[in-house]
Amino acid sequence: MRPFAIALIVLAQMPTLTVQDPDRERREERRVQKLLTELESGDPPRIARGAFDAGENGLKKTIPGLRKALRELAKMDDNTSLQPRAAVLDALVRLGGKARAKDLDQCLGKYVLPTTMILMSGAPEEYEDQLTEVFKNNADHRTQFCWLAAGNMLTKMRSKKFVRLLLDRMRVVVNIKVIRPGNDLTVRVRTHIGLGGIGGSARYFYLNKFPPFGLYELGSTQKKGDLSITKGSVPIFGRRLLPNQRNKIRLRSSFRHIDFTGRNLEWLANLLRTEVKKLPMSADVDDTIFYSDNKSYARDIGRVRDKVRGSHRALANRLRVAGLLTANAKIRPSVDVRIFVHDRRPSDKPPLPEIESVEIHGQIRKKK
């Protein structure tokens, strides 16, 4: 074989080398250094501009600088730091970055909370304390999807702090129908259970002279391009919102009417790997009292309340046996029981006695 042919064969068998552009690498390095200088400037508009440029251009080498900027912004007052903090969080999400748990303690305000939730969803086990804090404080209609996402994440990691919190915050609604012996028992008491209709509200976030970074909103319906945040009976998705021509972001904050105790029981059932109907307690209770006199009525009210509290203790014991609650875990000694009495007697005489935590609703009776 000729030497030239041998040389061609050798070259063909050599691995292909990627052609690098030293000038391009130097330009990118200079750009990264410029953005790091902006992020370390301590000036809110410059920090926001640096974060926006880093996320817009996919410069992952700026992630350490973005984390440092979060720590510096924590030292500023909320009014000064809100917009640059939102820009930094947006950049971290776009770049697939992470933040230290303690650096997110100042990032749980309502405007930036959805963005923070997306960051934490990548490794929720690293943010147990922050997720627990979110769950404690965000059950209102504007942030309830953050509340749901936090509950889903804490359930997935089987957090014992979460289990104790669920038990402490359990509230049971009891509807008691009071009738006289021989009354028609077909009268029914109905209560709202589960997820209801969807509502919504809108508010605006003004960027003023800041760059057009994005904010996020969470919801339970997915559209093209949305991020999957958590799975569960109510899966949560994240959507990036951009400013309009007037440099403001419209936050839609749609919400659902949620039976919070029912949702808590769903999480506990998931943790116990069972169904809600197989738990020793339920979110709402219907009962009937046959009225004879006020003394027996008060005794029957106490019987119903004690039964509910006993089911709460039984649930706590089951969680302890499953290793989800430590033996010495301190929980509330009794569940919050809200009793609604529906007086269905033919006459409201004698009036039912007042009892603590019992609300009496009379019946509209037909006129003779």
Secondary structure, DSSP 8 states (H G I E B T S, - for coil): --HHHHHHHHHHHS-------HHHHHHHHHHHHHHHHHHTS--HHHHHHHHHHHHHTT-GGGHHHHHHHHHHHTTS-HHHHHHHHHHHHHHHHHHT----GGGGTT--STTTHHHHHHHHHTSGGGGHHHHHHHHHH--STTTHHHHHHHHHHHHHTT-HHHHHHHHHT-EEEEEEEEE-TT--TT-------S---EE---EEEE-TTS----EEEEESS--TT-EEEE-SSS-EEEEEE---TTSEEEE---EE---HHHHHHHHHHHHTTS-GGGSS--SEEEEEEE-S-HHHHHHHHHHHHHHHHHHHHHHHHHHHHTTSS-TT----SS-EEEEEEEE-SSS--S-----TTEEEE-------
